[in-house]
Amino acid sequence: MTGDWSRTWTFLDGAWHEGNVPIMGVRTHASWLGTSVFDGARAFEGVTPDLDLHCARVNRSALAMGLKPVVSVERWMELAAEGLKRFAPDAALYIRPMYWAELPGARTVDADAESTRWCLSLYEAPMPTPERGTSITLSPFRRPTVECAVTEAKTGALYPNNARALVECHRRGFDNAALCDMLGNVAELATANLFMAKDGVAFTPAANGTFLAGITRTRTIGLMRQAGIEVVETTLRWDDFRAADELFTTGNYSKVTPITGIEDRELQPGPVFRRARELYWDFAHT
C-alpha cells in the first residue's frame, strides 16, 4: 500500500532518494522490537532554529537505546544543508535524523549496537497557523518512569502510549490530552510540552524524567526569562491548569501555540503566550 506522501528526500546508504524509501526488512530488529530513535527539527521561513541541538539529541537518544551514534553532529548538519537545497527556500519542512538496529544482540531481544543504521529524512510539513488553538482534557493514561521505559530517549517505542491518549481524547471531542506521571502530577500533552500562566507568571511541569523536556521548551523558557517574564518549573496538578488564566504549548512541530479550551472552559490566547511566541519567532529569525 502506498500513501499520498508530501514531497520527501532521504539520505540513506550514501545517496539521496526521493519519496517514501523503504529502510527496514521483516527481520530488522527495530521493525519488530522497537529499537529505533529519531529527532525532529524544523525548517520554516528560511530558518532552522536549534538544528544543531536536535542533531546532538538524536545521538544521545541512540546511546540511551543501546545503539551506536555513528554520525557526528557536524555531519548531520552538513547533510541537512544538502537536503534543504532540494526544496524551495521558504518551504516548511520536518527534518528527521534516525538510528535503528538492524541485527539482534547476543540475547535476541537486545540490539547489536554494531549493526546500527541511520538515515536523514526531510519532507514538506506545513506549519500550523498561530490562530489555530486546541482543546485539551485529562487523559486516563500516564507517562512511564525511567524504571519502566527508555524515557531519556526520543524513541518511537514511547509513542504508542501517547497515541492511545490522543485516540481516547478525540473520542470525547478534544484535540489533545494531558498525561500525568505515576504520582498524578501533570507531565505533558500527548504531542507537546505544556505551559500555563497565572497573574502574568508562566508555569510548566518540572522535568522529572517521565517526559522529554523539549528543545523548544527549554529555548522558550530561556527567552521568556531573558525578557523579564517569570517562569516557574514546578509540580503541577490538573486543577492548576483548569484554573489558569491562559494555556499554551511548545514543541518542535508547531513551536509555540495557544490552547483555547480546557474541558468545558473556553480560553483566549493571552499576553504571556503572545510574548512567548513573539520572542521565539524573533530568536528563530536572528
C-alpha positions as CSV (number, residue, x, y, z in Angstrom):
1,M,0.0,0.0,0.0
2,T,1.3,3.5,-0.8
3,G,0.3,6.7,0.8
4,D,-0.2,10.2,-0.5
5,W,3.1,11.4,1.0
6,S,4.2,15.0,0.8
7,R,7.5,15.7,-1.1
8,T,10.3,13.8,0.7
9,W,14.0,13.4,0.3
10,T,16.0,10.9,2.4
11,F,19.8,10.3,2.7
12,L,20.3,6.6,3.1
13,D,23.3,4.4,2.5
14,G,25.4,7.1,0.9
15,A,22.9,8.6,-1.5
16,W,19.8,10.8,-1.7
17,H,16.5,9.1,-2.5
18,E,13.1,10.7,-3.4
19,G,9.9,9.6,-1.9
20,N,9.0,7.2,0.9
21,V,12.1,5.0,0.6
22,P,11.9,1.6,2.5
23,I,14.5,1.3,5.3
24,M,13.7,-1.9,7.1
25,G,13.0,-5.6,6.4
26,V,10.8,-8.1,8.2
27,R,13.8,-9.3,10.3
28,T,15.2,-5.9,11.0
29,H,15.5,-5.7,14.8
30,A,13.9,-2.3,15.0
31,S,10.9,-3.2,12.9
32,W,9.7,-5.8,15.4
33,L,11.4,-5.0,18.7
34,G,11.3,-1.2,18.6
35,T,15.0,-0.3,18.8
36,S,14.8,3.0,16.9
37,V,15.3,6.6,17.8
38,F,14.7,9.8,15.9
39,D,14.6,13.5,16.3
40,G,12.7,16.3,14.6
41,A,13.9,19.7,13.6
42,R,12.0,22.3,11.6
43,A,12.8,24.5,8.6
44,F,10.3,27.3,8.0
45,E,10.5,30.8,6.6
46,G,14.1,30.1,5.6
47,V,15.4,29.3,9.1
48,T,16.3,26.1,11.0
49,P,16.3,27.1,14.7
50,D,18.3,24.8,17.1
51,L,19.0,22.3,14.4
52,D,22.4,21.5,16.0
53,L,20.7,20.7,19.3
54,H,18.3,18.3,17.6
55,C,21.2,16.6,15.9
56,A,23.0,16.3,19.2
57,R,20.0,14.9,20.9
58,V,19.4,12.1,18.4
59,N,23.0,10.9,19.2
60,R,22.2,10.9,22.9
61,S,19.0,9.0,22.3
62,A,21.0,6.4,20.3
63,L,23.2,5.8,23.3
64,A,20.2,5.6,25.7
65,M,18.7,2.9,23.4
66,G,21.9,0.9,23.2
67,L,22.7,1.9,19.7
68,K,25.9,3.4,18.2
69,P,25.7,7.1,17.2
70,V,27.9,6.8,14.1
71,V,27.1,10.2,12.6
72,S,28.7,13.3,14.1
73,V,26.6,16.4,14.7
74,E,28.6,18.2,12.1
75,R,27.8,15.5,9.5
76,W,24.1,15.7,10.3
77,M,24.2,19.4,9.8
78,E,26.1,19.1,6.5
79,L,23.5,16.6,5.2
80,A,20.6,18.7,6.4
81,A,22.1,21.7,4.4
82,E,22.3,19.5,1.3
83,G,18.7,18.3,1.8
84,L,17.4,21.8,2.2
85,K,18.6,22.7,-1.3
86,R,16.2,20.2,-2.8
87,F,13.2,22.2,-1.6
88,A,12.0,25.8,-2.1
89,P,14.0,28.3,0.1
90,D,10.9,29.1,2.2
91,A,9.4,25.6,2.4
92,A,8.1,24.4,5.7
93,L,9.9,21.1,6.4
94,Y,10.3,18.4,9.0
95,I,13.9,17.3,9.4
96,R,14.2,13.8,10.9
97,P,17.5,12.1,11.7
98,M,17.1,8.4,12.7
99,Y,19.1,5.5,14.0
100,W,17.9,1.9,14.3
101,A,19.3,-1.6,15.0
102,E,19.4,-4.0,12.1
103,L,20.5,-7.1,14.0
104,P,19.8,-8.7,17.4
105,G,22.4,-8.8,20.1
106,A,23.6,-12.0,21.9
107,R,20.2,-12.3,23.7
108,T,18.0,-11.6,20.7
109,V,15.8,-9.1,22.5
110,D,18.7,-6.7,22.9
111,A,20.2,-5.0,19.8
112,D,23.6,-5.4,18.2
113,A,25.0,-1.9,18.5
114,E,27.5,-2.6,15.8
115,S,24.6,-3.1,13.4
116,T,23.2,0.4,13.8
117,R,21.9,2.0,10.6
118,W,20.8,5.6,10.0
119,C,19.2,8.0,7.7
120,L,18.2,11.6,7.4
121,S,14.8,12.5,6.0
122,L,13.3,15.9,5.1
123,Y,9.7,16.3,4.0
124,E,7.2,19.1,3.4
125,A,5.0,19.7,6.5
126,P,3.1,23.0,6.7
127,M,3.4,25.0,9.9
128,P,0.1,25.4,11.9
129,T,-1.2,29.0,11.9
130,P,-0.8,30.9,15.2
131,E,-4.6,31.4,15.2
132,R,-5.3,27.7,15.4
133,G,-6.0,26.8,19.0
134,T,-6.5,23.4,20.6
135,S,-8.8,22.0,23.2
136,I,-7.5,19.7,25.9
137,T,-8.6,17.2,28.5
138,L,-7.0,14.9,31.1
139,S,-6.0,11.5,29.9
140,P,-6.6,8.4,32.0
141,F,-3.2,7.1,30.8
142,R,0.1,8.1,32.4
143,R,3.7,8.6,31.4
144,P,6.2,5.8,32.4
145,T,9.1,6.4,34.7
146,V,12.7,5.7,33.7
147,E,12.5,2.4,35.6
148,C,9.7,1.3,33.1
149,A,10.9,2.7,29.8
150,V,13.7,4.5,28.0
151,T,12.2,7.9,28.8
152,E,15.6,9.7,28.3
153,A,15.5,8.8,24.5
154,K,13.3,10.2,21.8
155,T,12.2,6.8,20.5
156,G,9.2,5.6,18.5
157,A,8.7,2.9,21.2
158,L,7.3,5.5,23.6
159,Y,4.7,7.0,21.2
160,P,2.1,4.2,21.2
161,N,1.2,5.3,24.8
162,N,0.7,8.9,23.7
163,A,-1.2,7.8,20.6
164,R,-3.8,5.9,22.7
165,A,-4.2,9.0,24.8
166,L,-4.9,11.0,21.6
167,V,-7.4,8.4,20.3
168,E,-9.2,8.4,23.6
169,C,-9.5,12.2,23.9
170,H,-10.6,12.5,20.3
171,R,-13.4,10.2,21.0
172,R,-14.5,12.6,23.7
173,G,-14.3,15.6,21.4
174,F,-10.9,17.1,22.4
175,D,-7.8,17.8,20.3
176,N,-5.2,16.8,22.8
177,A,-4.7,15.2,26.2
178,A,-2.6,15.9,29.2
179,L,-0.8,12.9,30.7
180,C,0.2,12.7,34.3
181,D,3.2,10.9,35.8
182,M,2.7,8.0,38.1
183,L,2.2,10.3,41.1
184,G,-0.7,12.2,39.4
185,N,1.3,15.3,38.5
186,V,0.8,16.7,35.0
187,A,3.8,15.9,32.8
188,E,3.0,16.9,29.2
189,L,0.5,16.8,26.4
190,A,0.4,13.8,24.1
191,T,2.3,15.8,21.4
192,A,3.9,18.8,23.1
193,N,5.1,20.3,26.4
194,L,2.6,22.3,28.3
195,F,2.6,25.8,29.9
196,M,0.1,27.8,31.9
197,A,0.1,31.4,33.0
198,K,-1.4,32.9,36.2
199,D,-1.3,36.6,37.1
200,G,1.4,37.1,34.5
201,V,3.7,34.3,35.7
202,A,4.4,31.3,33.4
203,F,4.4,27.8,34.9
204,T,5.4,24.5,33.4
205,P,5.9,21.0,34.8
206,A,9.4,20.4,36.1
207,A,11.4,17.9,34.2
208,N,11.3,14.7,36.3
209,G,12.4,12.0,33.9
210,T,8.9,10.9,32.9
211,F,8.7,13.1,29.8
212,L,11.1,14.7,27.3
213,A,11.8,18.3,28.3
214,G,11.9,19.5,24.7
215,I,14.4,21.7,23.0
216,T,11.7,24.3,22.1
217,R,10.5,24.2,25.7
218,T,14.0,25.0,27.0
219,R,14.6,27.7,24.4
220,T,11.2,29.3,25.2
221,I,11.8,29.3,28.9
222,G,15.2,30.9,28.4
223,L,13.8,33.6,26.1
224,M,11.0,34.5,28.4
225,R,13.3,34.8,31.4
226,Q,15.7,37.0,29.5
227,A,12.7,39.2,28.6
228,G,11.8,39.6,32.3
229,I,8.9,37.1,32.4
230,E,8.9,34.9,35.5
231,V,8.9,31.2,34.6
232,V,8.4,28.6,37.3
233,E,9.2,24.9,36.7
234,T,7.4,23.1,39.4
235,T,5.0,20.3,40.3
236,L,1.5,21.0,38.9
237,R,-1.8,19.2,39.2
238,W,-4.6,19.2,36.7
239,D,-6.7,21.6,38.8
240,D,-3.8,24.2,38.4
241,F,-4.3,24.1,34.7
242,R,-8.1,24.3,35.0
243,A,-7.7,27.5,37.0
244,A,-5.1,29.1,34.8
245,D,-5.5,32.5,33.0
246,E,-4.0,31.1,29.8
247,L,-2.5,27.9,28.4
248,F,-0.1,27.2,25.6
249,T,2.2,24.6,24.2
250,T,5.8,24.3,23.0
251,G,7.1,21.7,20.6
252,N,9.2,21.3,17.6
253,Y,6.4,20.6,15.2
254,S,4.2,23.6,15.9
255,K,6.7,25.7,18.0
256,V,4.6,27.9,20.3
257,T,0.8,27.6,20.0
258,P,-2.2,28.6,22.1
259,I,-4.7,26.3,23.9
260,T,-8.2,27.7,23.5
261,G,-10.2,25.2,25.6
262,I,-9.7,23.0,28.7
263,E,-12.6,20.6,29.3
264,D,-15.7,22.7,29.1
265,R,-14.0,26.1,29.5
266,E,-13.1,28.3,26.6
267,L,-9.9,30.4,26.7
268,Q,-8.4,33.2,24.5
269,P,-4.7,33.5,23.6
270,G,-3.2,35.6,26.3
271,P,-0.4,38.1,26.7
272,V,2.2,35.6,28.1
273,F,1.6,33.3,25.2
274,R,1.7,36.1,22.7
275,R,5.0,37.4,24.1
276,A,6.5,33.9,24.2
277,R,5.6,33.3,20.6
278,E,7.0,36.7,19.6
279,L,10.2,36.0,21.4
280,Y,10.6,32.6,19.8
281,W,10.0,33.9,16.3
282,D,12.5,36.8,16.8
283,F,15.1,34.3,18.1
284,A,14.5,31.9,15.1
285,H,15.0,34.7,12.6
286,T,18.0,36.2,14.2
